[in-house]
Amino acid sequence: MLRRPLGNTGATVSAIGLGCMGMSEFYGPGDERQSLETLATALEQGIDFLDTADMYGVGHNEELLGRFLKGRRERVVLATKFGIVRNAGDPGTRRIDNSPQYIRQACDASLRRLGIETIDLYYIHRRDPAVPIEDAVGAMAALVKAGKVRYLGLSEVAPQTLRRAHAVHPITAIQSEYSLWTRGPERQMLATCRELGVTFVAYSPLGRAFLTGTVKSEGAFAPGDFRRGNPRFQGDALQSNLRLVEGLEDFAKRRGATSGQIALAWLLAKHSNVVPIPGTKRPRYVIENAAAAGMALSSEEIGVLDRLFEPAAVAGDRYAPGAMTHIESA
C-alpha cells in the first residue's frame, strides 16, 4: 500500500484510509461480526488509517473500534472527532459544542470507549461559531501537552478558519467531503493545505456509494439510510446525477477497473497531500478500494474526468438544509 505524509508530523498513513461510520448507523443496519472482519481485512490490505467519531452510533462506533484495537493498537493510526453532541435517548436531536470544558470531557469519553491512552488525530467535527476557534484549538493543544492527543484536525471549515487555528497550534489535517461530484475544496482549501503543510482527508470520496454505480434509484436504500433525505439522491437530481455516473462507468470499463476505483485513483493522482477515506462495512469493498492505490491515471484521463463532473453539472446539495448550516463555505 502506498503511504502518504500526515501533515508535517513525520508520521505517515496508508494512502487510502477506512471510514467506519457506516458500521454503526446512517447506511442501514450494521453487523458487528462483519464490521470486525472488514477492519481486519483493511489491515491485511495495508490500510492503517481508521476514522471514527464520538457521534457515530452515539458512541457505538468508538466502542467497536476499541474492541478491534485490542492487540493491534500499534498497527493503527486512529482518528476520531468531537463537537456534534447527541443524546442516546433522542439521537435525532443534535447540537454543536466546541467549548473548552466540553472538549476535555469529550476527549476523556472517547479514550474510555476506545480503550486507549492517546488519540492519534483529534478533529473538531463541526465548528461552533459562538466559540472563537482560538479558544477551541487552545483547549485541544492542552490535550496534546497532556499526552491524550498527538495531532489536531478540523472538519468542514473555511480556509480562513484553518489559518487562524494553525496560528495557535499546528493543524495536521483537514477533513471535508471531496470527490468527483463534490469539488468545493478545489476553490481554496486544497491550496491552503499545501501552503501550510496540512494533509487533506477526503471523506465520502465515493459519493456515499453513488460513484460506484451501485445506486440506481431512491428505492435502493434500506430504512434508516440517511441518503433517503439527501437532495442529491432524490427526484430529478438523482436522474441527472445518474447520467454522470454512466459516463464514469464507461470510462472505468475502458480502463478495466470499477467506477469506485477510478474515483479514488482520480483523487490520488490529482493531489499528493490528499488521503481519501472511503467507508464500507464489507471486506470485499475494502479489497477493491485498496487496489485503487496502485492505479495510475494520465493527465489526459484526469482532464476527462474533471470535465465529466464539472461542478455545475452536479444536481442537489450534499446535505439537507439543516445540516448545511453547520458547514463553513470553502
C-alpha atoms as a printed R data frame, in Angstrom:
    type eleno elety resid chain resno       x      y       z
1   ATOM     1    CA   MET     A     1   0.000  0.000   0.000
2   ATOM     2    CA   LEU     A     2   1.248  3.455  -0.969
3   ATOM     3    CA   ARG     A     3   1.860  5.756   2.012
4   ATOM     4    CA   ARG     A     4   1.489  9.492   2.413
5   ATOM     5    CA   PRO     A     5   2.762 12.016   4.984
6   ATOM     6    CA   LEU     A     6   0.436 13.022   7.791
7   ATOM     7    CA   GLY     A     7   0.890 16.779   7.794
8   ATOM     8    CA   ASN     A     8   4.341 17.911   8.932
9   ATOM     9    CA   THR     A     9   4.487 15.391  11.770
10  ATOM    10    CA   GLY     A    10   6.939 12.964  10.186
11  ATOM    11    CA   ALA     A    11   4.313 10.225  10.517
12  ATOM    12    CA   THR     A    12   2.763  8.523   7.500
13  ATOM    13    CA   VAL     A    13  -0.559  6.820   6.815
14  ATOM    14    CA   SER     A    14  -1.862  4.495   4.140
15  ATOM    15    CA   ALA     A    15  -2.769  6.485   1.022
16  ATOM    16    CA   ILE     A    16  -6.316  5.147   1.358
17  ATOM    17    CA   GLY     A    17  -7.943  5.018   4.784
18  ATOM    18    CA   LEU     A    18 -11.175  3.498   6.064
19  ATOM    19    CA   GLY     A    19 -14.202  5.466   7.221
20  ATOM    20    CA   CYS     A    20 -16.002  3.465   9.900
21  ATOM    21    CA   MET     A    21 -19.235  5.446  10.361
22  ATOM    22    CA   GLY     A    22 -21.472  3.099   8.368
23  ATOM    23    CA   MET     A    23 -20.590  0.199  10.646
24  ATOM    24    CA   SER     A    24 -22.797  1.764  13.319
25  ATOM    25    CA   GLU     A    25 -25.561  3.718  11.554
26  ATOM    26    CA   PHE     A    26 -26.665  6.049   8.745
27  ATOM    27    CA   TYR     A    27 -26.440  3.418   5.989
28  ATOM    28    CA   GLY     A    28 -28.869  0.817   7.283
29  ATOM    29    CA   PRO     A    29 -28.273 -1.827   9.956
30  ATOM    30    CA   GLY     A    30 -24.760 -2.868  10.896
31  ATOM    31    CA   ASP     A    31 -23.315 -6.321  11.544
32  ATOM    32    CA   GLU     A    32 -20.638 -6.326  14.218
33  ATOM    33    CA   ARG     A    33 -19.027 -9.596  13.137
34  ATOM    34    CA   GLN     A    34 -18.824 -8.381   9.559
35  ATOM    35    CA   SER     A    35 -17.524 -4.991  10.667
36  ATOM    36    CA   LEU     A    36 -14.698 -6.557  12.671
37  ATOM    37    CA   GLU     A    37 -13.851 -8.720   9.653
38  ATOM    38    CA   THR     A    38 -13.807 -5.595   7.488
39  ATOM    39    CA   LEU     A    39 -11.415 -3.849   9.867
40  ATOM    40    CA   ALA     A    40  -9.120 -6.878   9.902
41  ATOM    41    CA   THR     A    41  -9.196 -7.011   6.104
42  ATOM    42    CA   ALA     A    42  -8.203 -3.352   5.974
43  ATOM    43    CA   LEU     A    43  -5.048 -4.044   7.980
44  ATOM    44    CA   GLU     A    44  -4.268 -7.048   5.779
45  ATOM    45    CA   GLN     A    45  -4.504 -4.764   2.737
46  ATOM    46    CA   GLY     A    46  -2.113 -2.247   4.285
47  ATOM    47    CA   ILE     A    47  -4.840  0.239   5.293
48  ATOM    48    CA   ASP     A    48  -3.919  1.504   8.749
49  ATOM    49    CA   PHE     A    49  -5.684  4.910   8.858
50  ATOM    50    CA   LEU     A    50  -9.039  4.386  10.582
51  ATOM    51    CA   ASP     A    51 -11.593  7.159  11.027
52  ATOM    52    CA   THR     A    52 -14.411  7.349  13.560
53  ATOM    53    CA   ALA     A    53 -16.244  9.954  15.695
54  ATOM    54    CA   ASP     A    54 -17.952 10.052  19.058
55  ATOM    55    CA   MET     A    55 -21.336 10.778  17.442
56  ATOM    56    CA   TYR     A    56 -21.343  7.724  15.142
57  ATOM    57    CA   GLY     A    57 -23.866  5.419  16.736
58  ATOM    58    CA   VAL     A    58 -23.808  7.728  19.786
59  ATOM    59    CA   GLY     A    59 -20.547  6.153  20.963
60  ATOM    60    CA   HIS     A    60 -21.073  2.700  19.468
61  ATOM    61    CA   ASN     A    61 -18.550  3.170  16.675
62  ATOM    62    CA   GLU     A    62 -15.753  4.102  19.057
63  ATOM    63    CA   GLU     A    63 -16.634  1.114  21.253
64  ATOM    64    CA   LEU     A    64 -16.493 -1.146  18.183
65  ATOM    65    CA   LEU     A    65 -13.068  0.244  17.247
66  ATOM    66    CA   GLY     A    66 -11.978 -0.229  20.847
67  ATOM    67    CA   ARG     A    67 -12.746 -3.945  20.645
68  ATOM    68    CA   PHE     A    68 -10.856 -4.215  17.375
69  ATOM    69    CA   LEU     A    69  -7.808 -2.313  18.643
70  ATOM    70    CA   LYS     A    70  -7.038 -4.771  21.440
71  ATOM    71    CA   GLY     A    71  -3.687 -6.281  20.495
72  ATOM    72    CA   ARG     A    72  -3.466 -4.121  17.378
73  ATOM    73    CA   ARG     A    73  -3.079 -0.568  18.712
74  ATOM    74    CA   GLU     A    74   0.456 -0.038  17.418
75  ATOM    75    CA   ARG     A    75  -0.573 -1.031  13.894
76  ATOM    76    CA   VAL     A    76  -3.240  1.658  13.544
77  ATOM    77    CA   VAL     A    77  -3.321  5.432  13.090
78  ATOM    78    CA   LEU     A    78  -6.632  6.322  14.692
79  ATOM    79    CA   ALA     A    79  -8.654  9.474  14.080
80  ATOM    80    CA   THR     A    80 -11.777 10.488  15.945
81  ATOM    81    CA   LYS     A    81 -13.846 13.647  16.278
82  ATOM    82    CA   PHE     A    82 -15.905 15.676  18.738
83  ATOM    83    CA   GLY     A    83 -18.314 18.572  18.537
84  ATOM    84    CA   ILE     A    84 -21.630 17.118  17.356
85  ATOM    85    CA   VAL     A    85 -23.488 16.287  20.553
86  ATOM    86    CA   ARG     A    86 -26.257 13.696  20.504
87  ATOM    87    CA   ASN     A    87 -28.382 12.164  23.240
88  ATOM    88    CA   ALA     A    88 -28.728  8.386  23.358
89  ATOM    89    CA   GLY     A    89 -32.375  8.800  24.355
90  ATOM    90    CA   ASP     A    90 -33.086 11.107  21.407
91  ATOM    91    CA   PRO     A    91 -30.300 10.622  18.840
92  ATOM    92    CA   GLY     A    92 -32.072 12.709  16.217
93  ATOM    93    CA   THR     A    93 -31.573 15.863  18.283
94  ATOM    94    CA   ARG     A    94 -28.153 17.458  17.868
95  ATOM    95    CA   ARG     A    95 -26.209 20.497  18.951
96  ATOM    96    CA   ILE     A    96 -22.695 21.751  18.296
97  ATOM    97    CA   ASP     A    97 -20.347 22.295  21.244
98  ATOM    98    CA   ASN     A    98 -16.738 23.497  20.946
99  ATOM    99    CA   SER     A    99 -16.394 24.864  24.460
100 ATOM   100    CA   PRO     A   100 -13.081 24.076  26.180
101 ATOM   101    CA   GLN     A   101 -14.866 22.290  29.027
102 ATOM   102    CA   TYR     A   102 -16.768 20.067  26.622
103 ATOM   103    CA   ILE     A   103 -13.622 19.333  24.592
104 ATOM   104    CA   ARG     A   104 -11.885 17.984  27.693
105 ATOM   105    CA   GLN     A   105 -14.906 15.867  28.619
106 ATOM   106    CA   ALA     A   106 -15.366 14.562  25.081
107 ATOM   107    CA   CYS     A   107 -11.728 13.525  24.791
108 ATOM   108    CA   ASP     A   108 -11.801 11.582  28.044
109 ATOM   109    CA   ALA     A   109 -15.038  9.857  27.000
110 ATOM   110    CA   SER     A   110 -13.566  8.874  23.615
111 ATOM   111    CA   LEU     A   111 -10.431  7.497  25.250
112 ATOM   112    CA   ARG     A   112 -12.587  5.336  27.534
113 ATOM   113    CA   ARG     A   113 -14.719  3.986  24.707
114 ATOM   114    CA   LEU     A   114 -11.684  3.309  22.513
115 ATOM   115    CA   GLY     A   115  -9.746  1.726  25.371
116 ATOM   116    CA   ILE     A   116  -6.561  3.631  24.501
117 ATOM   117    CA   GLU     A   117  -4.304  6.186  26.150
118 ATOM   118    CA   THR     A   118  -3.721  8.535  23.209
119 ATOM   119    CA   ILE     A   119  -5.755  9.553  20.157
120 ATOM   120    CA   ASP     A   120  -3.540  9.924  17.097
121 ATOM   121    CA   LEU     A   121  -5.615 12.580  15.292
122 ATOM   122    CA   TYR     A   122  -8.381 14.541  17.025
123 ATOM   123    CA   TYR     A   123 -10.743 16.666  14.953
124 ATOM   124    CA   ILE     A   124 -13.340 19.321  15.636
125 ATOM   125    CA   HIS     A   125 -16.184 17.600  13.794
126 ATOM   126    CA   ARG     A   126 -18.202 20.770  13.217
127 ATOM   127    CA   ARG     A   127 -17.340 24.278  14.270
128 ATOM   128    CA   ASP     A   128 -19.453 26.257  16.719
129 ATOM   129    CA   PRO     A   129 -19.228 29.901  15.552
130 ATOM   130    CA   ALA     A   130 -20.083 31.065  19.074
131 ATOM   131    CA   VAL     A   131 -16.680 29.798  20.277
132 ATOM   132    CA   PRO     A   132 -13.570 31.500  18.869
133 ATOM   133    CA   ILE     A   133 -11.519 28.928  17.012
134 ATOM   134    CA   GLU     A   134  -8.509 30.103  19.003
135 ATOM   135    CA   ASP     A   135 -10.206 29.038  22.249
136 ATOM   136    CA   ALA     A   136 -11.196 25.632  20.886
137 ATOM   137    CA   VAL     A   137  -7.761 24.878  19.444
138 ATOM   138    CA   GLY     A   138  -6.142 26.141  22.634
139 ATOM   139    CA   ALA     A   139  -8.104 23.542  24.592
140 ATOM   140    CA   MET     A   140  -7.105 20.862  22.082
141 ATOM   141    CA   ALA     A   141  -3.463 21.917  22.359
142 ATOM   142    CA   ALA     A   142  -3.699 21.313  26.106
143 ATOM   143    CA   LEU     A   143  -4.743 17.734  25.338
144 ATOM   144    CA   VAL     A   144  -1.604 17.319  23.226
145 ATOM   145    CA   LYS     A   145   0.505 18.641  26.104
146 ATOM   146    CA   ALA     A   146  -1.215 16.186  28.461
147 ATOM   147    CA   GLY     A   147  -0.397 13.261  26.158
148 ATOM   148    CA   LYS     A   148  -4.035 12.455  25.387
149 ATOM   149    CA   VAL     A   149  -3.820 13.516  21.727
150 ATOM   150    CA   ARG     A   150  -0.945 13.504  19.217
151 ATOM   151    CA   TYR     A   151  -2.177 15.667  16.347
152 ATOM   152    CA   LEU     A   152  -5.022 18.108  15.722
153 ATOM   153    CA   GLY     A   153  -7.509 18.401  12.876
154 ATOM   154    CA   LEU     A   154 -10.561 20.359  11.759
155 ATOM   155    CA   SER     A   155 -13.537 19.239   9.702
156 ATOM   156    CA   GLU     A   156 -15.667 21.229   7.239
157 ATOM   157    CA   VAL     A   157 -14.135 24.625   7.965
158 ATOM   158    CA   ALA     A   158 -13.207 27.522   5.689
159 ATOM   159    CA   PRO     A   159  -9.587 28.335   4.765
160 ATOM   160    CA   GLN     A   160  -9.545 31.425   6.995
161 ATOM   161    CA   THR     A   161 -10.561 29.272   9.980
162 ATOM   162    CA   LEU     A   162  -7.707 26.895   9.226
163 ATOM   163    CA   ARG     A   163  -5.242 29.797   9.154
164 ATOM   164    CA   ARG     A   164  -6.455 31.147  12.492
165 ATOM   165    CA   ALA     A   165  -6.320 27.700  14.076
166 ATOM   166    CA   HIS     A   166  -2.872 26.949  12.655
167 ATOM   167    CA   ALA     A   167  -1.544 30.142  14.239
168 ATOM   168    CA   VAL     A   168  -2.472 28.746  17.683
169 ATOM   169    CA   HIS     A   169  -1.204 25.192  17.225
170 ATOM   170    CA   PRO     A   170  -0.086 23.240  14.132
171 ATOM   171    CA   ILE     A   171  -3.059 21.670  12.377
172 ATOM   172    CA   THR     A   172  -2.155 18.307  10.895
173 ATOM   173    CA   ALA     A   173  -5.266 17.505   8.847
174 ATOM   174    CA   ILE     A   174  -8.395 18.999   7.381
175 ATOM   175    CA   GLN     A   175 -11.275 16.610   6.779
176 ATOM   176    CA   SER     A   176 -14.002 17.587   4.339
177 ATOM   177    CA   GLU     A   177 -16.107 15.947   1.685
178 ATOM   178    CA   TYR     A   178 -14.252 15.749  -1.615
179 ATOM   179    CA   SER     A   179 -14.892 13.584  -4.647
180 ATOM   180    CA   LEU     A   180 -15.610 13.797  -8.348
181 ATOM   181    CA   TRP     A   181 -19.056 15.170  -7.559
182 ATOM   182    CA   THR     A   182 -18.060 17.385  -4.599
183 ATOM   183    CA   ARG     A   183 -15.341 19.724  -5.809
184 ATOM   184    CA   GLY     A   184 -15.664 22.653  -3.397
185 ATOM   185    CA   PRO     A   185 -12.219 22.149  -1.779
186 ATOM   186    CA   GLU     A   186 -10.615 22.897  -5.151
187 ATOM   187    CA   ARG     A   187 -11.609 26.553  -4.821
188 ATOM   188    CA   GLN     A   188  -9.268 27.460  -1.940
189 ATOM   189    CA   MET     A   189  -8.855 24.800   0.725
190 ATOM   190    CA   LEU     A   190  -6.561 22.408  -1.116
191 ATOM   191    CA   ALA     A   191  -4.145 25.227  -1.953
192 ATOM   192    CA   THR     A   192  -4.247 26.451   1.650
193 ATOM   193    CA   CYS     A   193  -3.446 22.956   2.909
194 ATOM   194    CA   ARG     A   194  -0.480 22.663   0.544
195 ATOM   195    CA   GLU     A   195   0.830 26.036   1.691
196 ATOM   196    CA   LEU     A   196   0.600 25.131   5.379
197 ATOM   197    CA   GLY     A   197   1.731 21.512   5.078
198 ATOM   198    CA   VAL     A   198  -1.669 20.131   6.101
199 ATOM   199    CA   THR     A   199  -2.991 16.778   4.893
200 ATOM   200    CA   PHE     A   200  -6.435 16.902   3.303
201 ATOM   201    CA   VAL     A   201  -8.542 13.898   4.340
202 ATOM   202    CA   ALA     A   202 -11.352 13.348   1.845
203 ATOM   203    CA   TYR     A   203 -14.465 11.766   3.295
204 ATOM   204    CA   SER     A   204 -17.200 10.310   1.090
205 ATOM   205    CA   PRO     A   205 -14.712 10.049  -1.810
206 ATOM   206    CA   LEU     A   206 -17.119  7.636  -3.494
207 ATOM   207    CA   GLY     A   207 -20.081  9.985  -3.131
208 ATOM   208    CA   ARG     A   208 -21.777  7.824  -0.497
209 ATOM   209    CA   ALA     A   209 -21.532  4.865  -2.891
210 ATOM   210    CA   PHE     A   210 -23.127  6.798  -5.746
211 ATOM   211    CA   LEU     A   211 -19.884  6.920  -7.734
212 ATOM   212    CA   THR     A   212 -19.599  3.133  -7.561
213 ATOM   213    CA   GLY     A   213 -22.636  2.789  -9.803
214 ATOM   214    CA   THR     A   214 -24.487  0.631  -7.293
215 ATOM   215    CA   VAL     A   215 -27.224  3.192  -6.577
216 ATOM   216    CA   LYS     A   216 -29.784  3.329  -9.371
217 ATOM   217    CA   SER     A   217 -32.959  4.545  -7.657
218 ATOM   218    CA   GLU     A   218 -34.350  6.033  -4.449
219 ATOM   219    CA   GLY     A   219 -35.734  2.589  -3.634
220 ATOM   220    CA   ALA     A   220 -32.200  1.228  -3.206
221 ATOM   221    CA   PHE     A   221 -31.938  2.496   0.369
222 ATOM   222    CA   ALA     A   222 -32.805  0.498   3.468
223 ATOM   223    CA   PRO     A   223 -34.941  2.015   6.235
224 ATOM   224    CA   GLY     A   224 -32.793  4.330   8.343
225 ATOM   225    CA   ASP     A   225 -30.432  5.121   5.474
226 ATOM   226    CA   PHE     A   226 -29.827  8.871   5.615
227 ATOM   227    CA   ARG     A   227 -29.491  9.093   1.832
228 ATOM   228    CA   ARG     A   228 -33.282  8.880   1.656
229 ATOM   229    CA   GLY     A   229 -33.317 12.541   2.737
230 ATOM   230    CA   ASN     A   230 -30.226 13.660   0.823
231 ATOM   231    CA   PRO     A   231 -31.067 16.100  -2.006
232 ATOM   232    CA   ARG     A   232 -28.633 14.505  -4.450
233 ATOM   233    CA   PHE     A   233 -30.425 11.174  -4.241
234 ATOM   234    CA   GLN     A   234 -33.937 12.446  -4.864
235 ATOM   235    CA   GLY     A   235 -36.187 13.012  -7.886
236 ATOM   236    CA   ASP     A   236 -34.841 14.941 -10.852
237 ATOM   237    CA   ALA     A   237 -31.481 15.493  -9.140
238 ATOM   238    CA   LEU     A   238 -30.951 11.747  -8.897
239 ATOM   239    CA   GLN     A   239 -31.798 11.207 -12.557
240 ATOM   240    CA   SER     A   240 -29.443 13.981 -13.615
241 ATOM   241    CA   ASN     A   241 -26.613 12.647 -11.477
242 ATOM   242    CA   LEU     A   242 -27.106  9.113 -12.772
243 ATOM   243    CA   ARG     A   243 -26.161 10.338 -16.244
244 ATOM   244    CA   LEU     A   244 -22.802 11.493 -14.863
245 ATOM   245    CA   VAL     A   245 -22.166  8.091 -13.325
246 ATOM   246    CA   GLU     A   246 -22.949  6.391 -16.620
247 ATOM   247    CA   GLY     A   247 -20.044  8.320 -18.115
248 ATOM   248    CA   LEU     A   248 -17.808  7.232 -15.232
249 ATOM   249    CA   GLU     A   249 -18.840  3.607 -15.712
250 ATOM   250    CA   ASP     A   250 -17.943  3.782 -19.410
251 ATOM   251    CA   PHE     A   251 -14.545  5.275 -18.522
252 ATOM   252    CA   ALA     A   252 -13.913  2.547 -15.920
253 ATOM   253    CA   LYS     A   253 -14.777 -0.247 -18.343
254 ATOM   254    CA   ARG     A   254 -12.240  1.072 -20.828
255 ATOM   255    CA   ARG     A   255  -9.612  1.006 -18.065
256 ATOM   256    CA   GLY     A   256 -10.589 -2.457 -16.842
257 ATOM   257    CA   ALA     A   257 -11.447 -1.103 -13.387
258 ATOM   258    CA   THR     A   258 -14.517 -0.401 -11.294
259 ATOM   259    CA   SER     A   259 -16.091  3.039 -11.128
260 ATOM   260    CA   GLY     A   260 -15.142  3.326  -7.476
261 ATOM   261    CA   GLN     A   261 -11.509  2.534  -8.187
262 ATOM   262    CA   ILE     A   262 -11.364  5.237 -10.839
263 ATOM   263    CA   ALA     A   263 -12.937  7.774  -8.451
264 ATOM   264    CA   LEU     A   264 -10.280  7.008  -5.816
265 ATOM   265    CA   ALA     A   265  -7.430  6.932  -8.333
266 ATOM   266    CA   TRP     A   266  -8.537 10.365  -9.575
267 ATOM   267    CA   LEU     A   267  -8.137 11.836  -6.082
268 ATOM   268    CA   LEU     A   268  -4.737 10.239  -5.536
269 ATOM   269    CA   ALA     A   269  -3.451 11.268  -8.953
270 ATOM   270    CA   LYS     A   270  -4.537 14.903  -8.617
271 ATOM   271    CA   HIS     A   271  -3.087 15.616  -5.173
272 ATOM   272    CA   SER     A   272  -0.089 14.274  -3.269
273 ATOM   273    CA   ASN     A   273  -1.442 15.573   0.057
274 ATOM   274    CA   VAL     A   274  -4.948 14.060  -0.179
275 ATOM   275    CA   VAL     A   275  -5.890 10.855   1.659
276 ATOM   276    CA   PRO     A   276  -9.352  9.506   0.799
277 ATOM   277    CA   ILE     A   277 -11.171  7.515   3.483
278 ATOM   278    CA   PRO     A   278 -13.921  5.566   1.710
279 ATOM   279    CA   GLY     A   279 -16.347  3.996   4.141
280 ATOM   280    CA   THR     A   280 -17.574  0.441   3.930
281 ATOM   281    CA   LYS     A   281 -18.727 -2.342   6.205
282 ATOM   282    CA   ARG     A   282 -17.930 -5.174   3.789
283 ATOM   283    CA   PRO     A   283 -14.491 -6.813   3.351
284 ATOM   284    CA   ARG     A   284 -14.782 -7.196  -0.433
285 ATOM   285    CA   TYR     A   285 -15.121 -3.442  -0.909
286 ATOM   286    CA   VAL     A   286 -12.058 -2.793   1.251
287 ATOM   287    CA   ILE     A   287 -10.060 -5.048  -1.074
288 ATOM   288    CA   GLU     A   288 -11.478 -3.300  -4.134
289 ATOM   289    CA   ASN     A   289 -10.740  0.152  -2.736
290 ATOM   290    CA   ALA     A   290  -7.199 -0.752  -1.671
291 ATOM   291    CA   ALA     A   291  -6.371 -1.798  -5.234
292 ATOM   292    CA   ALA     A   292  -7.043  1.776  -6.413
293 ATOM   293    CA   ALA     A   293  -3.825  2.911  -4.731
294 ATOM   294    CA   GLY     A   294  -1.879  1.021  -7.387
295 ATOM   295    CA   MET     A   295  -3.686  2.596 -10.342
296 ATOM   296    CA   ALA     A   296  -2.169  5.406 -12.397
297 ATOM   297    CA   LEU     A   297  -4.148  7.972 -14.374
298 ATOM   298    CA   SER     A   298  -2.607 10.185 -17.050
299 ATOM   299    CA   SER     A   299  -3.104 13.937 -17.065
300 ATOM   300    CA   GLU     A   300  -5.358 13.485 -20.083
301 ATOM   301    CA   GLU     A   301  -7.528 10.977 -18.206
302 ATOM   302    CA   ILE     A   302  -7.727 13.293 -15.200
303 ATOM   303    CA   GLY     A   303  -8.905 16.056 -17.539
304 ATOM   304    CA   VAL     A   304 -11.611 13.818 -18.996
305 ATOM   305    CA   LEU     A   305 -12.949 13.069 -15.519
306 ATOM   306    CA   ASP     A   306 -12.716 16.707 -14.469
307 ATOM   307    CA   ARG     A   307 -14.861 17.729 -17.411
308 ATOM   308    CA   LEU     A   308 -17.342 14.895 -16.946
309 ATOM   309    CA   PHE     A   309 -18.013 16.013 -13.364
310 ATOM   310    CA   GLU     A   310 -17.969 19.777 -13.827
311 ATOM   311    CA   PRO     A   311 -19.382 21.158 -10.549
312 ATOM   312    CA   ALA     A   312 -22.216 22.892 -12.390
313 ATOM   313    CA   ALA     A   313 -23.343 19.516 -13.763
314 ATOM   314    CA   VAL     A   314 -23.960 18.007 -10.316
315 ATOM   315    CA   ALA     A   315 -27.544 18.416  -9.093
316 ATOM   316    CA   GLY     A   316 -28.594 18.910  -5.458
317 ATOM   317    CA   ASP     A   317 -26.893 19.980  -2.229
318 ATOM   318    CA   ARG     A   318 -24.721 17.433  -0.481
319 ATOM   319    CA   TYR     A   319 -26.760 17.600   2.746
320 ATOM   320    CA   ALA     A   320 -30.296 18.567   3.713
321 ATOM   321    CA   PRO     A   321 -30.640 22.282   4.616
322 ATOM   322    CA   GLY     A   322 -30.349 21.808   8.387
323 ATOM   323    CA   ALA     A   323 -27.018 20.013   8.124
324 ATOM   324    CA   MET     A   324 -25.619 22.530   5.640
325 ATOM   325    CA   THR     A   325 -25.874 25.299   8.247
326 ATOM   326    CA   HIS     A   326 -23.001 23.695  10.195
327 ATOM   327    CA   ILE     A   327 -20.607 23.659   7.227
328 ATOM   328    CA   GLU     A   328 -18.372 26.652   6.557
329 ATOM   329    CA   SER     A   329 -18.196 27.602   2.894
330 ATOM   330    CA   ALA     A   330 -14.764 26.960   1.452
